[in-house]
Every structure is written in structure tokens, then in C-alpha cells.
């Protein structure tokens, strides 16, 4: 079987100009592929920087208290609320408040 394949391909001959053009085309395609991979790698940097800014900004938005509610009857508590209206911390001032928490 291998001999038949070799005989079939031995009958095919290409001119030197076609060989040179093929080599040049392959070389150009390889250079384009390497350039485009560099482009994709560097295009991720702004996206990652934006993600970091978004995460830091989201952390600031969520964990920064804008209001404190103090309840000074038994039990005495202080609640800190963020911009979204969620309680982010609770502080107790006596034992009854500790038991309540």
C-alpha cells in the first residue's frame, strides 16, 4: 500500500516558483498569526483593569456606611446601613444585646 502511495506522489512535480510562493505565503500567515495573538493578549489588560476598578468600587459602595441607627433601650444596639439599605455591621453595648444577636 505504501509503495502505491509513493508511486502516485512521485509523479507530481512542482516548479520552483510555486514552491517559493507557497513558502512566502506560509511565512506571511505565520507572522500574521503571531501578531494577532499579541493583539489579543494586550487587549485583555484594559478589560482586567476595568474589572479590578469595578470590584474595588463595588466593595466601597457596599461596605461604606452612610447611616447609623442607635437603639438605646434595653437592649442597646447600633446598626450601620450602606447605600443599598442593608445592615453591614451591628454593635452591641450590653449583655441583653449580645444575647439578642
Secondary structure, DSSP 8 states (H G I E B T S, - for coil): -HHHHHHHHHT----HHHHHHHHHHHHHHHHHHHHHHHHHHHHHHHHHHHHHHHHHHHHHHHH---EEEEEESSSEEEEEE-TTS-EEEEEE-SHHHHHH-
